């Protein structure tokens, strides 16, 4: 629901792809914050790894109970006025990005290294046992090829920080930081499903407060439904059975959230004012030329507004071409996908990135549309290209060019080689209206360091202002 709200605010309209998220809000109003306790994968992992962080008793009260609401206000205002920050705070974005870009590739690397070592160094009987296991893993769990991602350690560090905060307080992220939890809490607080504590009948018993993982039970044993995630631990632990949950008429009006008007206005103002500063950056006038977006990506402003930095497009990219940006698109664009052609290329017959994008930031393209969709343009560095610089024949880029009518072609030329002898070679050049910027020429260039052919965002289909000059144009 948080991502759906941010995407629709950024798009200034209804995004049909996100409408099913409204069902979560409806169910939350009727049933309380069941999603956080029973469905959220981030919460499930926090609880699953709880034995590793140890129990923290004596801290039943949430440290900053109003902070999720302030972050929610800041996130929604930012989405409306052009500062997309939901991808930094939403638990799904943090979790999927960390798992897809760091944990899963690292798991594959470690597993492959282990079985490679046993194959090379271990006794034969170990390999007899290990090969079926490795074969089963390759068939079911491990990816076809090893993937590599920029910012993998950074993505892992953010996810790890969420888990390390459990050392401070149980469900620290959920209680003190999660804006999605704040949205669900506001939805649940006035609903018909309510919890009732024992009140004075409890005496000096504090068992329910000590076990509550969200600090939802107050000193007087009343239960705040905006914080209760319906784990029902208190129900099991109550020695007198005085705690109960059920459908009943809520308090009218519900008890107020302890949120000052000044703090709320400051959060909204921050989300509304900060986008003005992003409009005067240098890249607002001249975009980063190496910022190449996936095929089907919307125009940059709308793309950043819709992209939630989840990493799904990067995970499914067959050619390992898509990677998270750092500062190439500014702070607001960090973790959004870009093509790094030296690390991988956009597969000519693949449309997976648009299929998995949950927000429509990358459109779903038909194969025919994909074949003609231009994401950039290739250029040759003649000081490095072997046929130009050294008179050495090389045809690698042309051989790998995937367009049916080759976008890379040759001209016959006479050059002087390293021995200062004339040599007849075929020198490559790019046909502008055929190149789609897939980057495979840069990926496959045989030079060991910087490639002799490189791709930029020039001529990208989503930006009419980047049209390449045509023959006959003059300046």
Protein Blocks (a to p, Z undefined) as FASTA:
>chain_A
ZZmmmmmmmnopacfklmmmmmmmmmmmmnopmllmmmmmklmmmmmmmmmnopaehilb
cfblmlmmmmmmmmmmmmmnopafklmmmmklmmmmmmmmmmmmmmmmmmmmmmmmmmmm
mcfklmmmmmmmmmmmmmmmmcfbdcddehklmmmmmmmmmmmmmmmoghklmmmmmmml
mmmmmmmmmmmbdcddekjmnomafklmmmmmnlpacfkopacfklpgolommmmmmmnl
paccdddddddddddddddfklmmmmmmmmmmmmmmmmmgfklmmccfklccdehiacfk
lmmmmpgolommmmmmmnlmaccdfklnojklgoiacddfkloccdfkbcklmmmmmnlp
accddfklmmmmcfbdcdddfklmmklmnopacfklmmmpmbfbacbdcdddddddfkop
acddddddddfklpgolommmmmombfkbcfbdcdfehiaklmklpccdehiaZZ
